[in-house]
Amino acid sequence: MSALAVDPLWPRAGGWPAWSAHEDRETDAATAVIVGVPTWRTSLSPTAAHTTPAAVREALRRYSPTLLGPPPVDLTSVLRILDAGDVADPDGADGEERAAARVHEISGSADLVIALGGDNAATVPVARGAQATGLITIDAHFDLRDGISNGSPVRRLVEGGLDPTRVVQVGIADFANSAAYARRAADLGITVITLDELRSRPEADVVTEALSIAGGGDADSDPGGIHLDIDVDVCDRSVAPGCPASVPGGLSADTLRRLARALARDPRLRSADIVEVDAASDAPDARTVRLAALCVLDLLAGLARRPRGSA
């Protein structure tokens, strides 16, 4: 990234303090912790997604942490935002255990854990580490494949004990799935909101339905909470060329960002991942990585807008 202008009146996002294993949850400000989970070795498509967490951190510096309001609010003045670095080599059984253990440790001092993938395989250890009891995916694909890959996280989480009736999949697209996996989702009782349905309904209604189904109760009665999987390949290929599986006609960037922000306002959402971006194959202007960075900021904006005392 080229040198950025320095202006003391225009703060930049990113560059947040390091998280420590000895952090305590503070009561005066909600805490968000960023962690890199650079999975890539089991991807069904060639990818260098392990390079993405560093690229997203760099892209964050292009943006301000300011919500315009009114009134305008600097996120760093109302949130405690920390960065836990990356989990080393999170693929494979041992790597997944390390990643899940790190997320579990972080969640003890965080109101929201934001994991930077990596491919979609990262969803398994992140959701497990956060002890999620509900799952919302924003994804073009069911991710119910057999085996262990970036195409199987939803199936693996369900087989690991996640109640499939508390799984909501938003953005599932035509020509990106098979009838067999559609039947598998239906047989499991997963709620599917297709891309076409998403476009025909008010977004607020979709958000409310997804949170109600995945939440299964209030935050106090369900300490595990909801995990949100943001698979950027749900987006149109013009805005997400760095996603190997993105297709023309996908979701718009602004819709993805609105959904992320709206979902993060709910205190039952305890963890999220942003996955399937391959920084090494992005457009020259890094538009996919920049979109992933803005999704981080939108998740933080949603956290900042939670009702006081709920985070």
Secondary structure, DSSP 4 states (H G I P E B T S, - for coil): -PPPP--TTS--S--PPBP-TT----SSSEEEEEEEE---TT-SS---GGGHHHHHHHHHTTS--EE--SSPEEHHHHEEEEEEEE-SS--HHHHHHHHHHHHHHHHTT-SEEEEEESSGGGHHHHHHHTT-SEEEEE-SS----SSSSTT-HHHHHHHTT--GGGEEEEEE-TTSS-HHHHHHHHHHT-EEEEHHHHHHS-HHHHHHHHHHHHH-S-TTT-TT-EEEEEEGGGBBTTT-TTSTT-BTT-B-HHHHHHHHHHHHTSTTEEEEEEE---GGGS-TT-HHHHHHHHHHHHHHHHHHTSPTT--
